[in-house]
Amino acid sequence: METAAHRRAWWTVLVLCGSMLLGSAADLRAGTLLSPGSAALVRKSAEPFGVFAFAISTGNLHQKWFALKDKLDGDMVQLALCDGDRDNCASPAALKLLAIVDQARTRDGRARLGETNRAINLAIRAANDGADDVWSTPLATFQRGAGDCEDYAIAKLAALRLAGVAADDLRVVVVRDIRAGADHAVVAARLDGHWLMLDNRRMAMVEDEDARTYQPLFVLYPSAVMRYVDEPVQASGSAGRQVSLITANAEAR
């Protein structure tokens, strides 16, 4: 017969297992339980588009993001140094990006986000990387003066961080543009509990719930790549052949 002590022991095991899988409520709110390979689910209210996501540790997207991360950290150091000493900054690209940051710092809230979105959209010429799909750092993008959707997004991420937006309120989100039949990357910025999409295809920002032609695929943190639980609809025919390398090579299963 099962004793009270046995029941308590089993209950303790179940609680520990649940804690390892889901983490504490504080961890989920802060988004700290995000080590690559973790099976932790982020609460539905925590992420853009309100969809559950889980960390992945393999796939082309994971490799690209973590290969970029060290270079991005280097750019942020160089930008910070130039920010503190403009006269001795040897990087025209850094000065051009910092000019956008300066304008953003004069604004607050939604105006700061909108200023950054518009200014970077205007500063970079849209250009397709083709089959290579190179993910560039902000300084490389501004030096080139051109980039594709993820290059815009990465530059906006850096500019917003320098302008004072908290890292926990920023995400790079990879979506499926259902109307265009292709994958796309945007920055999501949280403001007053709502996620706004900073998109190189439009000057005006829209909330995630209003971006109805975008189906979320991945959300990128500094420390992890998260895959949304909902699978993208499998396209067929010519639309299916247009799937970009971002999703086609992200073998996360």
C-alpha positions in Angstrom: 0.0 0.0 0.0 1.3 3.4 -0.9 2.1 5.4 2.2 1.9 9.2 2.8 5.7 9.3 2.7 5.8 7.6 -0.7 3.2 10.0 -2.1 5.2 12.9 -0.8 8.4 11.5 -2.4 6.7 11.0 -5.8 5.2 14.5 -5.6 8.7 15.9 -5.0 10.1 14.1 -8.0 7.3 15.4 -10.2 7.8 19.0 -9.0 11.6 18.8 -9.7 11.0 17.3 -13.2 8.5 20.1 -13.9 10.9 22.7 -12.7 13.7 21.4 -14.9 11.4 21.4 -18.0 9.7 24.7 -17.5 11.9 26.7 -15.2 10.5 29.1 -12.6 7.9 31.7 -13.5 10.5 34.4 -13.0 12.9 32.7 -15.4 10.1 32.5 -18.1 9.2 36.1 -17.6 12.8 37.2 -17.9 13.5 34.9 -20.8 16.6 33.5 -19.1 16.0 29.8 -19.6 17.3 29.9 -23.1 20.4 27.8 -23.3 20.8 26.2 -26.8 19.3 22.7 -26.9 16.9 23.4 -24.0 13.4 22.1 -24.5 12.0 24.9 -22.3 8.8 26.5 -23.6 8.5 30.3 -23.4 5.1 31.4 -22.1 2.7 32.4 -24.8 2.5 36.0 -23.6 6.3 36.4 -23.7 7.0 36.3 -27.4 6.0 38.2 -30.5 2.9 36.8 -32.2 1.9 35.1 -28.9 3.1 31.7 -30.0 5.0 29.2 -27.9 8.7 28.7 -28.9 11.5 26.3 -27.9 15.3 26.5 -28.1 17.1 24.6 -30.8 20.8 23.7 -31.1 21.2 22.6 -34.7 20.4 23.8 -38.2 21.6 26.4 -40.6 19.9 29.3 -38.9 21.4 28.4 -35.6 24.9 28.3 -37.1 24.5 31.6 -38.9 23.2 33.4 -35.8 26.0 32.2 -33.5 28.7 32.7 -36.2 27.4 36.3 -36.4 27.2 36.9 -32.6 30.9 37.3 -31.9 31.3 39.7 -34.8 28.2 41.6 -33.6 29.7 41.9 -30.2 32.9 43.3 -31.8 30.9 45.9 -33.7 29.1 46.9 -30.5 32.4 47.5 -28.8 33.7 49.6 -31.7 30.4 51.6 -31.8 30.6 52.3 -28.1 34.2 53.5 -28.4 33.3 55.8 -31.4 30.2 57.0 -29.5 32.5 58.2 -26.7 35.1 59.8 -28.9 33.6 60.9 -32.3 36.7 63.0 -33.2 39.0 60.0 -33.2 36.6 57.4 -34.7 38.2 55.9 -37.7 35.1 54.2 -39.1 32.8 56.3 -41.4 30.2 53.4 -41.1 30.2 53.7 -37.3 29.7 57.5 -37.5 26.8 57.1 -40.0 25.1 54.6 -37.8 25.7 56.7 -34.7 24.1 59.7 -36.4 20.9 57.7 -36.5 21.3 56.7 -32.9 21.7 60.3 -31.9 18.4 61.2 -33.5 16.7 58.2 -31.8 18.0 59.3 -28.4 16.2 62.6 -28.7 12.9 60.7 -28.8 11.0 58.4 -26.4 8.9 55.3 -26.7 7.2 54.7 -30.0 8.8 57.7 -31.6 12.3 56.4 -30.8 11.4 53.0 -32.4 9.8 54.7 -35.5 12.7 57.1 -36.0 15.2 54.1 -36.0 13.1 52.1 -38.3 12.6 54.9 -40.9 16.2 56.1 -40.7 17.8 52.7 -41.3 15.3 51.8 -44.0 16.4 55.0 -45.8 20.1 54.5 -45.1 20.4 51.0 -46.6 19.7 50.0 -50.2 17.8 46.7 -50.5 20.1 44.1 -52.1 19.7 40.3 -52.3 22.6 38.1 -51.2 21.4 35.4 -53.5 22.3 31.8 -52.7 25.1 32.8 -50.3 22.7 34.5 -47.9 25.4 36.3 -45.9 24.4 37.7 -42.5 26.3 40.9 -42.1 27.2 43.0 -39.0 25.9 46.5 -38.7 29.2 48.1 -39.6 29.6 45.8 -42.7 26.1 46.7 -43.8 26.6 50.4 -43.4 30.0 50.3 -45.1 28.5 48.5 -48.0 25.4 50.7 -47.9 23.2 47.7 -48.9 21.7 44.6 -47.5 18.8 42.2 -47.3 16.1 41.9 -44.7 18.2 40.3 -41.9 20.9 42.9 -42.4 18.3 45.7 -41.9 17.1 43.8 -38.8 20.6 43.3 -37.3 21.5 47.0 -37.9 18.2 48.1 -36.2 18.9 45.8 -33.3 22.3 47.4 -32.7 21.0 50.9 -33.1 18.1 50.4 -30.7 20.5 48.9 -28.1 22.8 52.0 -28.4 19.8 54.3 -28.2 18.8 52.8 -24.8 16.2 50.2 -25.6 16.6 47.2 -23.2 17.8 43.9 -24.8 14.9 42.0 -23.3 12.5 44.2 -25.3 14.1 43.4 -28.6 14.0 40.3 -30.9 14.9 39.4 -34.4 12.0 37.4 -35.8 12.1 35.2 -38.9 8.7 34.9 -40.5 7.1 33.4 -43.5 5.5 36.1 -45.7 2.5 34.1 -46.9 1.5 36.7 -49.5 5.0 36.8 -51.1 5.7 33.1 -50.6 9.1 33.8 -49.1 10.8 34.1 -45.7 11.6 37.4 -44.2 13.3 38.9 -41.1 12.2 41.8 -38.9 13.0 43.3 -35.5 10.2 43.1 -32.9 10.3 45.7 -30.2 8.2 45.5 -27.0 6.5 48.7 -25.9 4.0 48.9 -23.1 3.4 45.2 -23.4 2.9 45.1 -27.1 5.3 44.0 -29.9 5.9 46.3 -32.8 7.3 45.1 -36.1 10.3 47.2 -37.5 10.2 46.1 -41.1 12.4 47.2 -44.0 9.4 46.8 -46.3 7.4 49.6 -44.6 8.0 52.8 -42.8 5.0 52.5 -40.4 5.2 50.0 -37.6 2.4 47.6 -37.0 1.7 45.3 -34.0 2.4 41.6 -34.3 -1.3 40.8 -34.2 -1.9 43.1 -37.2 0.8 41.5 -39.3 -1.6 38.9 -40.6 0.4 37.9 -43.7 3.4 37.0 -41.5 3.7 33.5 -40.0 6.4 33.3 -37.3 9.1 30.7 -37.7 12.0 31.6 -35.4 12.8 34.1 -32.8 16.5 35.0 -32.1 17.9 36.0 -28.7 21.5 36.9 -27.9 21.9 33.5 -26.3 19.6 31.2 -28.3 17.6 30.5 -31.4 14.0 29.6 -30.6 11.7 27.8 -33.0 8.0 28.6 -32.9 5.8 25.5 -32.2 3.4 26.2 -35.0 4.8 24.7 -38.3 4.6 26.8 -41.4 2.1 25.7 -44.0 3.8 23.6 -46.7 3.6 25.4 -50.0 3.3 23.6 -53.3 4.1 24.3 -56.9 6.0 27.5 -57.8 5.4 29.0 -54.3 7.0 26.0 -52.7 10.2 26.5 -54.8 10.5 30.0 -53.5 11.2 29.0 -49.9 14.4 30.8 -48.8 17.5 29.2 -47.3 16.6 30.5 -43.9 13.9 27.8 -43.5 15.0 25.3 -46.0 18.3 24.7 -44.3 17.1 25.1 -40.7 16.9 21.4 -39.8 15.9 21.7 -36.3 14.1 18.4 -35.7 
